[in-house]
Amino acid sequence: MQFSQTTSKEPLKSDKRTKIIATIGPSTDSYEVILSLIDSGVDGLRINFSSGTYAEREQQIKWVRKASKELGKAVAIIQDLQGPKIRLGDFGGIITVQKGQTIRFGYKCDYEKTGQIPVSYDLSKKVKRGEAIYLYDGKVRARVSLVKDSVIYAEAENEGILIAGKNLNLPDTDFEGDVITKKDKADLALGSTQDIDYVSQGFVQTAEDVVLLRILMNSLGISAKLIVRFETKSAVSNMENIVEQADALIVSKADLAAEIIKEQVPIIQHKLLGLCINKGKPIIVATPLQTGGTQAPDPSQAETSDMTAAILAGADAVMLSDETANDRYLLESVKVTKRVIRHAEANTPFTICYGDKLSETSHFLIAQSVIKLATGLKAKAIIAETKSGYCAIQIANNRTTTPVIAVSGSPRVAQQLAVIYGLRSFVRPIEPRAPAKLGNWLVENHILSRGDLVVIVSGEHPGVVGSSDTIKVRVLE
């Protein structure tokens, strides 16, 4: 795909640096809506494989690529695997729970016949006495007192209600690497035949979970990058090793808050941001913008502040879920997000910087030199020729305010770079003068102007991974 044929004419100076990822759902199930989302400022689209048919998913992917080409804008597609989602089964009506009451759970059982609350996963093989069970986003908390004959007995620690289909969290339970389900494997097999840029893995507890999924992806020939959804208590204890094995991270605060003390979530998010930025790993923050969005198009002050905090802390992207998947105000949600991003970036009171920066490799030092030169010369943009995307990510990882344009011969790389902080990516043939020719093309398409000064980083051997070693300063003509 050549985005250059009908590329967006939006000037670089109007670009936001923090990217927006939206979730496809019932509200977005048409080409016209997906086109409008991308045109409104969405840079990546998450496809949740927890629901929907394969035919629907294939159609949605085609719509995204068609809209991307029509608008001339690189867009990333994220395949979000369901993982071992554990939910209450169907028991009809609402169950009222009293503090101290013994609750019984059984795998896919009949509530009327057994009195056991059905669950979608055979927890009796995993949970142990004394472990916590949090139901319905933690509204009801219980502790396992006995596991016998495939039935789990738990004592409720507070009163509340249970509703069919609501989630369960088990913060103390070790799933022993059993986080890739049969459904995930089937979904990955489909993804291997589709134009997918990222695969998102949930319920990760250890780095070994990530390694196992990568092995599976490699066996299927999947070229997508691997994103870990950081959402479990166990993941907190294995934070550094998980980040090391992942290609990118999504901080799923709502799920994390159901497993740990809520006041820990902002601290963990900040630690993850620093860790990912220092290690050169993209990080996305799932930031609910409109908890009551179906009633009103504007977010609350708390929601706006939460998103602003993620932007100021240096997140590559913020992600919307129900706001675009199930909300009639989906376009308003994107526009509000874009407005919040631009205001935060225009009024940032400090430079984003975390301690313990990346080791001083040649790539890191080249990125630093490029940024220092561009800043000193007040360059309009940095243009990076990249085969794998690594060079452009290293530059973006320094959170420079100078716009960065990445040119790659690979549509996959250009699409993956679409959700990276501060980057605008293009697909162009890789040849000795590719960055310079792109500069000319950008002038012709009014993205840059004649007389603009740019800093170009490229390699002696175009198209070779890791060969970026040449820095040039050029005034566009």
C-alpha positions as CSV (number, residue, x, y, z in Angstrom):
1,M,0.0,0.0,0.0
2,Q,1.4,3.4,-1.0
3,F,0.0,6.0,1.3
4,S,1.9,8.6,-0.7
5,Q,-0.7,8.4,-3.5
6,T,-3.4,10.3,-1.6
7,T,-1.7,11.3,1.5
8,S,-3.3,13.6,4.1
9,K,-2.4,17.2,3.5
10,E,-2.6,18.2,7.1
11,P,0.4,20.3,8.0
12,L,2.9,18.9,10.4
13,K,2.6,21.8,12.8
14,S,-1.0,20.8,13.5
15,D,-0.2,17.2,14.3
16,K,-0.7,15.8,17.8
17,R,2.3,13.9,19.1
18,T,0.3,11.5,21.3
19,K,-1.7,9.0,19.2
20,I,-5.3,7.9,19.5
21,I,-6.4,4.2,19.3
22,A,-10.1,3.5,19.0
23,T,-12.0,0.2,19.5
24,I,-14.2,-1.2,16.8
25,G,-17.6,-2.5,18.0
26,P,-21.3,-2.3,17.2
27,S,-21.2,1.5,16.9
28,T,-18.4,1.4,14.4
29,D,-19.5,-1.5,12.2
30,S,-19.6,0.3,8.9
31,Y,-17.1,1.7,6.4
32,E,-18.4,5.3,6.7
33,V,-18.0,5.3,10.5
34,I,-14.5,3.9,10.3
35,L,-13.5,6.4,7.7
36,S,-14.9,9.2,9.9
37,L,-13.0,7.9,12.9
38,I,-9.7,7.9,11.0
39,D,-10.4,11.3,9.5
40,S,-11.2,12.7,13.0
41,G,-7.8,11.8,14.3
42,V,-7.7,8.0,15.1
43,D,-4.2,6.4,14.3
44,G,-4.9,2.8,15.3
45,L,-7.9,0.6,15.6
46,R,-8.3,-2.2,18.1
47,I,-10.4,-5.2,17.1
48,N,-11.6,-7.1,20.1
49,F,-11.8,-10.8,19.3
50,S,-13.8,-11.6,22.4
51,S,-17.0,-11.3,20.2
52,G,-18.1,-11.2,16.6
53,T,-17.7,-13.6,13.7
54,Y,-14.6,-14.1,11.6
55,A,-16.5,-12.8,8.6
56,E,-17.2,-9.5,10.5
57,R,-13.6,-9.2,11.5
58,E,-12.3,-9.7,8.0
59,Q,-14.7,-7.1,6.7
60,Q,-13.7,-4.6,9.3
61,I,-10.0,-5.1,8.4
62,K,-10.8,-4.4,4.8
63,W,-12.7,-1.3,5.7
64,V,-9.8,0.0,7.8
65,R,-7.3,-0.5,4.9
66,K,-9.7,1.0,2.4
67,A,-10.2,4.1,4.6
68,S,-6.5,4.3,5.2
69,K,-5.8,4.4,1.5
70,E,-8.6,6.9,0.8
71,L,-7.3,9.3,3.4
72,G,-3.6,8.6,2.6
73,K,-2.9,7.9,6.3
74,A,-1.0,4.9,7.8
75,V,-3.3,3.2,10.4
76,A,-2.3,0.4,12.7
77,I,-4.7,-2.6,13.3
78,I,-4.5,-4.3,16.7
79,Q,-5.8,-7.9,17.0
80,D,-6.9,-8.1,20.7
81,L,-7.0,-11.7,21.9
82,Q,-9.6,-12.6,24.5
83,G,-7.3,-14.8,26.7
84,P,-8.9,-16.8,29.5
85,K,-11.6,-14.3,30.3
86,I,-13.4,-15.7,33.3
87,R,-17.1,-14.6,33.6
88,L,-20.2,-15.7,35.5
89,G,-22.5,-17.9,33.5
90,D,-26.2,-17.5,33.0
91,F,-28.2,-18.0,36.2
92,G,-31.2,-15.8,35.5
93,G,-31.9,-12.6,37.4
94,I,-29.7,-11.2,40.1
95,I,-28.1,-13.0,43.1
96,T,-27.9,-11.1,46.3
97,V,-24.9,-11.9,48.5
98,Q,-24.6,-11.3,52.2
99,K,-21.3,-10.9,54.1
100,G,-20.1,-14.2,55.5
101,Q,-22.3,-16.2,53.1
102,T,-20.7,-19.3,51.4
103,I,-20.9,-19.0,47.6
104,R,-20.4,-22.1,45.5
105,F,-19.0,-22.0,41.9
106,G,-19.0,-24.7,39.3
107,Y,-17.8,-24.9,35.7
108,K,-20.7,-24.4,33.3
109,C,-23.2,-25.8,35.9
110,D,-26.9,-25.4,36.1
111,Y,-27.7,-23.0,38.9
112,E,-31.3,-24.0,39.4
113,K,-30.4,-27.7,39.8
114,T,-27.1,-27.4,41.8
115,G,-27.2,-24.0,43.6
116,Q,-23.7,-23.5,42.2
117,I,-23.0,-20.3,40.3
118,P,-21.8,-21.2,36.8
119,V,-18.4,-19.9,35.6
120,S,-16.9,-19.9,32.1
121,Y,-13.6,-21.5,33.2
122,D,-12.8,-24.6,35.3
123,L,-11.3,-22.7,38.2
124,S,-11.3,-25.8,40.4
125,K,-8.0,-26.9,38.7
126,K,-6.3,-23.6,39.5
127,V,-7.6,-21.9,42.7
128,K,-6.4,-22.8,46.2
129,R,-7.7,-22.3,49.7
130,G,-7.2,-18.8,50.9
131,E,-7.0,-17.2,47.5
132,A,-9.2,-14.2,46.7
133,I,-12.0,-14.0,44.2
134,Y,-13.2,-10.6,43.1
135,L,-16.5,-10.5,41.3
136,Y,-18.2,-7.9,39.2
137,D,-15.2,-5.5,39.0
138,G,-14.5,-6.2,42.7
139,K,-17.9,-5.1,43.9
140,V,-18.2,-8.4,45.7
141,R,-15.1,-9.9,47.2
142,A,-14.8,-13.5,48.5
143,R,-12.1,-15.9,49.7
144,V,-11.8,-19.6,48.8
145,S,-12.4,-21.8,51.8
146,L,-12.6,-25.2,50.1
147,V,-12.2,-26.9,46.7
148,K,-13.8,-30.3,46.5
149,D,-15.3,-32.4,43.7
150,S,-14.7,-29.6,41.1
151,V,-16.8,-27.2,43.2
152,I,-15.3,-24.0,44.7
153,Y,-16.5,-22.8,48.1
154,A,-15.8,-19.2,49.0
155,E,-16.9,-16.9,51.8
156,A,-18.2,-13.5,50.9
157,E,-16.3,-10.6,52.5
158,N,-19.0,-8.0,51.8
159,E,-22.6,-7.8,50.7
160,G,-23.5,-7.0,47.1
161,I,-25.1,-8.4,44.0
162,L,-24.0,-10.7,41.2
163,I,-25.2,-10.4,37.6
164,A,-24.8,-13.0,34.9
165,G,-22.0,-12.4,32.5
166,K,-19.9,-10.2,34.8
167,N,-16.2,-10.8,35.2
168,L,-14.2,-12.6,37.9
169,N,-10.6,-11.6,38.9
170,L,-8.3,-13.9,40.7
171,P,-5.3,-11.8,41.9
172,D,-3.7,-14.6,43.9
173,T,-4.2,-17.5,41.5
174,D,-1.2,-18.8,39.4
175,F,-2.5,-20.0,36.0
176,E,0.9,-21.7,35.4
177,G,1.3,-20.4,31.8
178,D,-2.2,-21.5,30.8
179,V,-3.2,-18.1,29.4
180,I,-3.4,-18.9,25.7
181,T,-6.7,-20.6,25.0
182,K,-8.0,-22.7,22.1
183,K,-10.0,-19.7,21.0
184,D,-6.8,-17.5,21.0
185,K,-5.0,-20.1,18.8
186,A,-7.8,-20.2,16.3
187,D,-8.0,-16.4,16.3
188,L,-4.3,-16.2,15.7
189,A,-4.6,-18.6,12.8
190,L,-7.1,-16.2,11.3
191,G,-4.9,-13.2,12.1
192,S,-2.0,-14.8,10.2
193,T,-4.0,-14.5,7.0
194,Q,-5.0,-10.9,7.6
195,D,-3.3,-7.5,7.5
196,I,-2.7,-7.2,11.2
197,D,0.0,-5.0,12.7
198,Y,-0.1,-5.9,16.4
199,V,-1.4,-8.8,18.5
200,S,-2.5,-7.9,22.0
201,Q,-2.1,-10.5,24.7
202,G,-4.1,-10.3,27.9
203,F,-4.0,-12.0,31.3
204,V,-0.2,-12.1,31.2
205,Q,1.3,-13.1,34.6
206,T,4.9,-13.8,33.7
207,A,7.4,-13.2,30.9
208,E,7.1,-16.9,30.0
209,D,3.5,-16.2,28.9
210,V,4.8,-13.7,26.4
211,V,7.5,-16.1,25.2
212,L,5.0,-18.8,24.6
213,L,2.8,-16.5,22.5
214,R,5.7,-15.3,20.5
215,I,6.7,-18.9,19.7
216,L,3.1,-19.5,18.5
217,M,3.1,-16.3,16.4
218,N,6.5,-17.2,14.8
219,S,5.2,-20.7,14.0
220,L,2.3,-19.1,12.1
221,G,4.5,-16.7,10.3
222,I,2.9,-13.6,11.9
223,S,4.9,-10.4,11.3
224,A,2.8,-8.4,13.8
225,K,4.4,-7.0,16.9
226,L,3.4,-8.4,20.3
227,I,1.6,-6.1,22.8
228,V,1.1,-7.1,26.4
229,R,-2.0,-5.9,28.2
230,F,-0.8,-5.2,31.6
231,E,-3.7,-6.1,33.8
232,T,-2.9,-8.6,36.5
233,K,-1.5,-8.5,40.0
234,S,1.1,-11.1,39.1
235,A,2.3,-9.0,36.2
236,V,3.2,-6.2,38.7
237,S,5.7,-8.6,40.4
238,N,7.2,-9.5,37.0
239,M,7.1,-6.0,35.5
240,E,10.7,-5.7,34.2
241,N,10.9,-9.2,32.7
242,I,7.5,-8.8,31.0
243,V,8.5,-5.4,29.4
244,E,11.8,-7.0,28.3
245,Q,9.9,-9.7,26.3
246,A,7.1,-7.6,24.9
247,D,7.3,-5.4,21.8
248,A,4.9,-2.9,23.4
249,L,2.5,-2.5,26.3
250,I,-1.1,-1.5,27.0
251,V,-1.8,-0.3,30.6
252,S,-5.3,-1.6,31.3
253,K,-6.0,0.4,34.4
254,A,-9.6,-0.7,34.9
255,D,-8.7,-4.4,34.9
256,L,-5.6,-3.8,37.1
257,A,-7.7,-1.8,39.6
258,A,-9.9,-4.8,40.1
259,E,-6.9,-6.9,41.3
260,I,-4.8,-4.5,43.4
261,I,-5.3,-1.6,45.7
262,K,-6.7,1.2,43.5
263,E,-4.2,3.9,44.7
264,Q,-1.4,1.7,43.4
265,V,-2.6,1.9,39.8
266,P,-1.3,5.5,39.0
267,I,2.1,4.6,40.5
268,I,2.4,1.4,38.6
269,Q,1.3,3.3,35.4
270,H,4.1,5.8,36.0
271,K,6.7,3.1,36.6
272,L,5.6,1.3,33.4
273,L,5.9,4.5,31.4
274,G,9.4,5.2,32.6
275,L,10.4,1.5,32.1
276,C,9.1,1.4,28.5
277,I,10.5,4.8,27.5
278,N,13.9,3.9,28.8
279,K,13.8,0.5,27.0
280,G,12.5,1.9,23.8
281,K,9.2,0.0,24.0
282,P,6.0,1.8,22.9
283,I,3.4,2.2,25.7
284,I,-0.4,2.7,25.3
285,V,-2.6,3.8,28.2
286,A,-6.2,2.7,28.1
287,T,-7.9,5.8,29.4
288,P,-11.7,5.7,29.9
289,L,-13.0,9.1,28.7
290,Q,-16.7,8.8,29.1
291,T,-18.0,6.4,31.7
292,G,-21.4,7.7,31.1
293,G,-20.9,8.6,27.5
294,T,-24.2,7.2,26.3
295,Q,-25.9,10.0,28.2
296,A,-23.6,12.9,27.6
297,P,-20.9,13.7,25.0
298,D,-18.5,15.4,27.4
299,P,-16.1,13.7,29.8
300,S,-16.0,14.5,33.5
301,Q,-13.1,16.6,34.9
302,A,-11.6,13.5,36.6
303,E,-11.6,11.6,33.2
304,T,-10.0,14.6,31.4
305,S,-7.4,14.9,34.1
306,D,-6.7,11.2,34.0
307,M,-6.0,11.3,30.2
308,T,-4.0,14.5,30.6
309,A,-1.8,12.8,33.1
310,A,-1.0,10.0,30.7
311,I,-0.2,12.4,27.9
312,L,2.1,14.6,30.1
313,A,3.9,11.4,31.3
314,G,4.8,10.5,27.7
315,A,2.4,7.8,26.6
316,D,2.8,6.9,22.9
317,A,-1.0,6.6,22.6
318,V,-4.2,6.7,24.6
319,M,-6.9,4.1,23.9
320,L,-10.6,4.4,23.8
321,S,-12.8,1.3,24.3
322,D,-16.6,1.6,24.9
323,E,-16.4,5.3,23.9
324,T,-16.1,4.2,20.2
325,A,-17.3,0.6,20.3
326,N,-20.7,1.1,21.9
327,D,-21.3,4.9,22.2
328,R,-23.5,7.1,20.0
329,Y,-21.0,9.9,20.7
330,L,-18.1,8.0,19.3
331,L,-16.9,10.8,17.0
332,E,-17.3,13.4,19.8
333,S,-15.1,11.1,22.0
334,V,-12.3,11.2,19.4
335,K,-12.6,14.9,18.9
336,V,-12.5,15.5,22.7
337,T,-9.5,13.2,23.0
338,K,-7.7,15.1,20.2
339,R,-8.5,18.4,21.9
340,V,-7.2,17.2,25.3
341,I,-4.0,16.0,23.6
342,R,-3.3,19.2,21.8
343,H,-4.0,21.3,24.9
344,A,-1.7,19.2,27.1
345,E,1.1,19.2,24.5
346,A,0.9,22.9,24.0
347,N,1.0,23.6,27.7
348,T,3.4,20.9,29.0
349,P,5.2,22.5,31.9
350,F,8.2,20.2,31.8
351,T,10.3,18.0,29.5
352,I,9.5,14.3,29.5
353,C,12.5,12.5,30.9
354,Y,13.0,9.4,33.1
355,G,16.2,8.3,34.8
356,D,18.4,5.4,33.7
357,K,18.2,6.1,30.0
358,L,18.9,3.5,27.4
359,S,22.4,2.1,27.1
360,E,24.5,4.3,24.9
361,T,24.4,2.1,21.7
362,S,25.2,3.6,18.3
363,H,21.5,3.8,17.5
364,F,20.8,5.7,20.7
365,L,23.7,8.1,20.2
366,I,22.6,8.7,16.6
367,A,19.1,9.5,17.7
368,Q,20.4,11.9,20.4
369,S,22.6,13.6,17.8
370,V,19.8,14.0,15.3
371,I,17.5,15.5,18.0
372,K,20.2,17.8,19.3
373,L,21.0,19.0,15.8
374,A,17.3,19.5,14.8
375,T,16.6,21.4,18.0
376,G,19.6,23.7,17.7
377,L,18.8,24.5,14.0
378,K,15.1,24.8,14.8
379,A,14.4,22.3,12.0
380,K,10.8,21.9,10.8
381,A,11.1,18.1,10.9
382,I,13.4,15.1,11.2
383,I,13.1,12.6,8.3
384,A,14.2,9.1,9.1
385,E,14.7,6.3,6.5
386,T,14.0,3.0,8.2
387,K,13.5,-0.6,7.2
388,S,12.4,-2.1,10.5
389,G,11.1,1.1,12.2
390,Y,13.8,0.9,14.9
391,C,15.6,4.1,13.9
392,A,12.4,6.1,13.9
393,I,11.3,4.6,17.3
394,Q,14.6,5.5,18.9
395,I,14.2,9.1,17.8
396,A,10.6,9.2,19.0
397,N,11.5,7.5,22.2
398,N,13.4,10.7,23.3
399,R,10.0,12.5,23.2
400,T,11.3,15.3,21.0
401,T,8.9,18.1,20.1
402,T,10.3,18.3,16.6
403,P,8.0,16.4,14.2
404,V,9.5,13.1,13.0
405,I,8.7,11.7,9.5
406,A,9.5,8.1,8.9
407,V,9.9,6.6,5.4
408,S,9.9,2.9,4.9
409,G,9.6,0.5,2.0
410,S,7.3,-1.7,4.1
411,P,3.6,-1.0,4.6
412,R,3.7,-3.2,7.7
413,V,6.4,-1.0,9.3
414,A,4.6,2.2,8.3
415,Q,1.4,1.0,9.8
416,Q,3.1,-0.1,13.1
417,L,4.8,3.3,13.3
418,A,1.4,5.0,13.1
419,V,0.8,4.7,16.9
420,I,4.3,5.8,17.9
421,Y,4.7,9.1,19.7
422,G,5.4,12.0,17.4
423,L,5.8,10.0,14.1
424,R,4.1,10.4,10.8
425,S,5.0,7.5,8.5
426,F,5.0,7.0,4.8
427,V,5.6,4.1,2.4
428,R,8.1,5.0,-0.3
429,P,10.5,2.9,-2.4
430,I,13.8,2.6,-0.5
431,E,16.6,3.8,-2.6
432,P,19.8,5.9,-2.1
433,R,17.9,9.2,-2.2
434,A,14.6,8.1,-0.7
435,P,14.6,10.6,2.3
436,A,15.5,13.5,0.0
437,K,12.9,12.5,-2.5
438,L,10.4,12.3,0.2
439,G,11.3,15.8,1.3
440,N,10.5,17.0,-2.2
441,W,7.2,15.1,-2.2
442,L,6.2,16.6,1.1
443,V,6.7,20.1,-0.4
444,E,4.7,19.2,-3.4
445,N,1.8,18.0,-1.2
446,H,2.0,21.1,1.1
447,I,2.9,19.1,4.2
448,L,6.3,21.0,4.4
449,S,7.2,24.2,2.5
450,R,10.0,25.4,0.3
451,G,12.7,26.9,2.5
452,D,12.0,24.6,5.4
453,L,15.1,23.1,7.0
454,V,15.0,19.4,7.8
455,V,17.5,16.9,9.3
456,I,17.7,13.6,7.5
457,V,19.0,10.4,9.0
458,S,19.6,7.4,6.7
459,G,22.1,4.6,6.0
460,E,24.9,3.9,3.6
461,H,22.9,0.8,2.6
462,P,19.2,1.7,2.2
463,G,16.8,-0.9,3.3
464,V,19.3,-2.7,5.6
465,V,18.1,-3.0,9.2
466,G,20.3,-1.1,11.6
467,S,22.4,0.7,9.0
468,S,21.4,4.3,9.9
469,D,24.7,6.1,10.1
470,T,24.3,9.3,8.1
471,I,22.9,12.6,9.2
472,K,22.3,15.4,6.7
473,V,20.9,18.9,6.9
474,R,18.8,20.1,4.0
475,V,16.8,23.1,3.0
476,L,13.8,22.0,1.0
477,E,13.5,23.5,-2.5
